[in-house]
Amino acid sequence: MAASVKIRFNDATRCFGAFVALEKLNLEVMDSEFVTIVGPSGCGKSTAMNMAAGLLMPSSGSVTIDGEAVSGPGPERGVIFQQYALFPWLTVRKNVEFGLRLKGMKERERRERAMHYIELVGLADFADALPKTLSGGMKQRCAIARAYAVDPKVLLMDEPFGALDALTRVRMQDQLLGTWTRERKTVMFITHDVDEAVYLANRVIVMAAKPGRLQEIIEVDLPYPRNEELRLSARFTEIRNRVWHAVYTRAAPALQP
Ligand SMILES: Nc1ncnc2c1ncn2[C@@H]1O[C@H](COP(=O)(O)OP(=O)(O)OP(=O)(O)O)[C@@H](O)[C@H]1O
C-alpha cells in the first residue's frame, strides 16, 4: 500500500511584520516517515515546526495533518523542545501520566500506560524520581516518554538533543530510533548537527535563510536498524557530505566581511 501524506505544507508562508520568516514552503511528510530539518540559524525551521504544532498560524498558505488544516495545538501532535519542559514538582511517572489524566484516563490504566513508556525509554528505576535528580539525557527521555504516552500521530522535535553531551546524544539517537521502529510515528526533527540529521532520517530537508525557504531534499537510502558501523560506512559519509555541501555552501554562503 502506498504511504499517505501525514503533514502537508502548502505554500506555507509566515511573516513577522514586513519580515518574511518562511516563504512558500511546500513539503509533504509521509505517514511513518522520519524527516530531519537542517539549515542555518534563522532559516525558519522552528517557524515551520511551530506551524505544524499549531503554535503559530501561517500568514498565507496552509499546513494540514491528515488533510485537516491545523488550527491550534492538539493531542495528536506531541511536541518536544530542547528545554525539557517537565513539571519540576512531579515525579517522572506523574509527568508521563499528566497528558493521560487530561484525557480522562482511569488511574490504573494511566499508571500501566505511563510505566510502559517509562520502561521503553529506560527510566523504570527512576519512575518515582523528581526531574531535578535526573541528568539532561534522562530528562529528555522522560519528555519523550510523556509525548509517546498520549499516542500522538506525529512527533515534532525541535533540537531535542541540542543541550546534551556528544556521547549521551548518540545514545539518545539510538534509543529514539528504537522507539520509532517499534511505534512508527511520523517524526519531524530539527537539528543543527548534520551527522545526526543523516543518521536518523528517511529524508533530510535542507532550508536556507533570508528569506527562510526550502533549499533541497536529500534522500537517505540507508537501511534501518542503523548502528555505529553504519556511521563509518562510505555511503553514510557520501550522504553526509552532500547534506553538508547543501547547508554550508549553498544554503548559508560565507558571511560578508
Ligand atoms: N515572534 C517573532 N517575531 C519576529 N521575528 C521572528 C519571530 N519568530 C521568529 N522570527 C524570525 O524569523 C526567522 C526564522 O526564525 P526561526 O526561529 O524559525 O529560525 P530557525 O531556523 O529555527 O533558527 P535557529 O536555528 O536559530 O533556531 C528569524 O530571523 C527570526 O528572528
The ligand as an ORCA input file, in Angstrom:
! r2SCAN-3c Opt
* xyz 0 1
  N       7.968     36.151     17.013
  C       8.849     36.639     16.133
  N       8.907     37.945     15.852
  C       9.780     38.436     14.934
  N      10.663     37.673     14.237
  C      10.638     36.349     14.486
  C       9.740     35.758     15.433
  N       9.969     34.416     15.443
  C      10.950     34.199     14.555
  N      11.355     35.338     13.971
  C      12.400     35.478     12.969
  O      12.103     34.610     11.891
  C      13.282     33.998     11.394
  C      13.127     32.495     11.439
  O      13.121     32.092     12.809
  P      13.146     30.565     13.238
  O      13.187     30.536     14.727
  O      12.062     29.821     12.568
  O      14.552     30.100     12.629
  P      15.377     28.776     12.898
  O      15.804     28.273     11.568
  O      14.599     27.843     13.744
  O      16.634     29.364     13.686
  P      17.593     28.710     14.800
  O      18.318     27.619     14.103
  O      18.478     29.840     15.203
  O      16.707     28.210     15.905
  C      14.430     34.515     12.242
  O      15.088     35.559     11.559
  C      13.756     35.023     13.491
  O      14.473     36.124     14.059
*
